[in-house]
Amino acid sequence: MLPLAAALLLGAGAAHAQSDNEVYESAIAKASRLCPGHSKERTTPGVRAVPVGALRVLAQRNYTMCPDRRLDAATPAVWYGQVGVFAWNPEVQGAAQLIAKQVDAMTRKEEFPAETLVWKADGSAATGTVVPMFEPRPRPVGSY
């Protein structure tokens, strides 16, 4: 009886597992609900640059990736630790690959500090840098 129950539980978990494409589409859909700078054209390249395993970790932790054109070319990638958002400027060449590299590294280490981290275009940490505050997309009137 016990082996049968274990097999059923494993089968149920596999049935709910998302395919790689579903993981990417889910991350893009979440960005559409949360990110004020979202558009499919801006969000998709950044999300698709991230390895699917890293996106699975972000989904488990309820973290999001958001394009943000307010970030400047010198510091085009940010981790907003207080709100669990990775942001990059999609108009800066190489920013999508930069944020993908940072997401991958942080998910591998399972280290997500509460403070804001900012990266320069060359991938090095920027200290003492001021970046715009993350502000989520306003909810439509009447939604909860």
Solvent accessible surface area in square Angstrom, and as a share of the most:
residue,aa,sasa,rsa
1,M,193,0.86
2,L,143,0.71
3,P,104,0.66
4,L,107,0.53
5,A,45,0.35
6,A,49,0.38
7,A,59,0.46
8,L,118,0.59
9,L,134,0.67
10,L,139,0.69
11,G,40,0.39
12,A,49,0.38
13,G,46,0.44
14,A,74,0.57
15,A,83,0.64
16,H,154,0.69
17,A,69,0.53
18,Q,79,0.35
19,S,60,0.39
20,D,73,0.38
21,N,84,0.43
22,E,88,0.39
23,V,7,0.04
24,Y,28,0.11
25,E,69,0.31
26,S,49,0.32
27,A,24,0.18
28,I,7,0.04
29,A,41,0.32
30,K,44,0.19
31,A,0,0.00
32,S,36,0.23
33,R,160,0.58
34,L,52,0.26
35,C,0,0.00
36,P,70,0.44
37,G,19,0.18
38,H,31,0.14
39,S,26,0.17
40,K,113,0.48
41,E,138,0.62
42,R,59,0.22
43,T,0,0.00
44,T,36,0.21
45,P,74,0.46
46,G,0,0.00
47,V,0,0.00
48,R,98,0.36
49,A,40,0.31
50,V,1,0.01
51,P,57,0.36
52,V,33,0.19
53,G,40,0.39
54,A,5,0.04
55,L,5,0.02
56,R,80,0.29
57,V,28,0.16
58,L,4,0.02
59,A,67,0.52
60,Q,149,0.66
61,R,98,0.36
62,N,110,0.56
63,Y,42,0.16
64,T,6,0.03
65,M,6,0.03
66,C,1,0.01
67,P,3,0.02
68,D,14,0.07
69,R,122,0.44
70,R,116,0.42
71,L,3,0.02
72,D,84,0.43
73,A,65,0.50
74,A,66,0.51
75,T,11,0.07
76,P,1,0.01
77,A,0,0.00
78,V,0,0.00
79,W,1,0.00
80,Y,13,0.05
81,G,14,0.13
82,Q,149,0.66
83,V,82,0.47
84,G,3,0.02
85,V,0,0.00
86,F,0,0.00
87,A,0,0.00
88,W,1,0.00
89,N,10,0.05
90,P,39,0.24
91,E,119,0.53
92,V,24,0.14
93,Q,183,0.81
94,G,38,0.36
95,A,1,0.01
96,A,14,0.11
97,Q,116,0.52
98,L,14,0.07
99,I,0,0.00
100,A,7,0.06
101,K,135,0.57
102,Q,22,0.10
103,V,0,0.00
104,D,29,0.15
105,A,42,0.32
106,M,18,0.08
107,T,7,0.04
108,R,184,0.67
109,K,134,0.57
110,E,89,0.40
111,E,104,0.47
112,F,32,0.13
113,P,40,0.25
114,A,60,0.46
115,E,103,0.46
116,T,61,0.35
117,L,52,0.26
118,V,12,0.07
119,W,18,0.06
120,K,89,0.38
121,A,62,0.48
122,D,118,0.61
123,G,18,0.17
124,S,49,0.32
125,A,71,0.55
126,A,12,0.09
127,T,124,0.72
128,G,89,0.85
129,T,53,0.31
130,V,144,0.83
131,V,29,0.17
132,P,43,0.27
133,M,140,0.62
134,F,19,0.08
135,E,92,0.41
136,P,73,0.46
137,R,87,0.32
138,P,110,0.69
139,R,167,0.61
140,P,99,0.63
141,V,158,0.91
142,G,66,0.63
143,S,52,0.33
144,Y,230,0.87
